[in-house]
Every structure is written in structure tokens, then in C-alpha cells.
């Protein structure tokens, strides 16, 4: 298990949406392929929407750029 995976598990356990947004976006940035990156971006976006976080707009734009969201 990587440090990123461990951090995600801890953030989930703590219900820390801010950390989850950051960690899933980071996972997207380091993913090996576009499908994996968009999987992580989608999760980051959902957590951002739930939290009412400002990052939601940028995450949405990234998904749109990859043709994953209209």
C-alpha cells in the first residue's frame, strides 16, 4: 500500500472532505492512464461538491477537458 492509499483510508475514516479532495486530485495527477485519472477526479469532484468547496469548479473543468462531463 502506498502512502497516498494510506492517507486516503485515514481521510475516509476521519470524514475529512478537504483531505479527500486533495488526495483524490493528487491521485489523478499521478495516475498511469486517463481512465484512472478521471476515476480519481470524479471522486475529488464529488467530495468537493458535497463540501461546497471552491475546488469543485476546477475539478469539473478538468473532467470536461477529458470529455468525461458535459
C-alpha positions in Angstrom: 0.0 0.0 0.0 1.3 3.4 -0.9 1.5 6.5 1.3 -1.3 8.0 -0.8 -3.5 5.0 -0.3 -2.9 5.1 3.5 -3.7 8.8 3.6 -6.9 8.2 1.6 -8.0 5.5 4.1 -7.3 7.7 7.0 -9.1 10.7 5.5 -12.1 8.5 4.7 -12.1 7.2 8.3 -11.9 10.7 9.7 -14.6 12.1 7.2 -12.1 14.7 6.2 -13.6 16.0 2.9 -10.9 18.6 2.5 -8.2 16.0 2.6 -10.1 13.7 0.4 -10.5 16.4 -2.3 -6.7 17.0 -2.2 -5.7 13.3 -2.1 -8.0 12.2 -4.9 -6.8 15.1 -7.1 -3.3 14.1 -6.3 -4.0 10.5 -7.2 -5.5 11.8 -10.5 -2.3 13.7 -11.2 -0.1 10.6 -10.7 -2.4 8.0 -12.3 -1.0 5.8 -15.0 -3.7 6.3 -17.6 -6.6 8.7 -18.4 -9.3 6.3 -17.2 -7.7 6.0 -13.8 -7.1 9.8 -13.6 -10.7 10.5 -14.4 -11.9 8.0 -11.8 -9.9 9.8 -9.1 -11.0 13.2 -10.5 -14.7 12.2 -10.3 -14.2 11.2 -6.7 -12.4 14.5 -5.9 -15.2 16.4 -7.7 -18.0 14.6 -5.7 -16.3 15.3 -2.4 -15.8 19.0 -3.4 -19.5 19.3 -4.3 -20.5 17.7 -1.0 -18.3 20.0 0.9 -19.2 23.1 -1.1 -15.5 23.6 -1.8 -14.2 26.1 -4.3 -12.1 23.3 -5.9 -15.3 21.9 -7.5 -15.1 24.3 -10.4 -11.6 23.4 -11.3 -12.2 19.7 -10.9 -15.2 19.9 -13.1 -13.2 21.8 -15.8 -10.6 19.0 -15.8 -13.3 16.4 -16.3 -14.9 18.4 -19.1 -11.4 18.8 -20.7 -11.2 15.0 -20.8 -14.6 14.6 -22.2 -16.0 13.0 -19.1 -18.5 15.6 -18.1 -20.7 18.0 -20.1 
